[in-house]
Amino acid sequence: MSGGGGIARGRYGFAEWVLTAAEGMTVRYAGKCLSCGERSPDAFAPDEAQLWCLKHAGTVRHSGFEVSAFQYFDAEMVDPDAASREL
């Protein structure tokens, strides 16, 4: 906003973005206890995350767990020069 109570004006450009899997990063797995929120270390195999859940259950007697798969991505502008030309 401007100092005089007026409306700030601006121009907006739009750009197209694409997601690509981060190089060298495969799908990872993690277990989470639904009782206390504790999480397993990231694992390369779902069995490792599930084993963590079972060990946690045996240690603290919690019984609700979630195992999630995730992957890291990089976002990249398709044509960075196009966004600046639109302004």
N, C-alpha and C positions, 0 to 999 in steps of 0.2 A: 504494500500500500504506500501511497505517497504521503508525505507529511501533512498535506492540506486536507486530508479526509477524502481525497478522490479515489478513484479506482485504478489500481495498477493494471497496466496493459502489457501484453507479451505476445510473442509469436511462438507457436509450437510446431515442431517438425516430427514426423512419424517415421519410424524405421522398422524394418523387418529383422527379426532375430531368429536364430536357429539354435537348438540344443544338440550337442553331440556328447557321447559318452567320453569322459575324461580318459585320456590315453593311459593304458596300463592299469586302470581301475576296473576290476571285475565286480560283479554283484557281491555284496557283503550281507551278513546276517547278524542280528543281535537279539538277545532275549531280554525281556523286561518283566520284573515281578510287579503284578498289579496290586499287591498289598503294600509294599514299601517303596516301589519305584526304582529299586536298584536295577542296574543294567549290566549285562555281560559285556566283555570286550568284543569288539568287532571280530567276526569269524568268516573264514572263506567257505565254510560248509554249514548247512542248516543243522546237521547233527551236532556240531560243536556248540551252537547256541542252545539247542535242546538239552544237551548234556549239562550245560551250566544251569538251566532251569531245574533239572532234576536234582543236581547237587545243592542248589539253593533251597529247594523244597525239603530235602533231607536234613539240611543244617538248621533252618529256621521255621520249618513246618508251614510255610506259605504255600498256597495251592493254586493260585491263579497266575497265569503267565501269558505273555504275548511274544511271538517270534516274528520279526519283521525282516524283509529283504529290502535292500536299498542299493542305489548306485549313484556315483558322483557324475555330474555333468558340467560342461562348460557352455556358457552362452556367448554367442558371437553374432555381431551385427552382419547381415548379409551384404549390404552395400553401404559402408559408413559414409561415403561421399554423397549418397543420395539424400540422407537426412539433412546435411548442411546445405544442399542445393535448394531444398524446399523452403528454407527460411529466407 
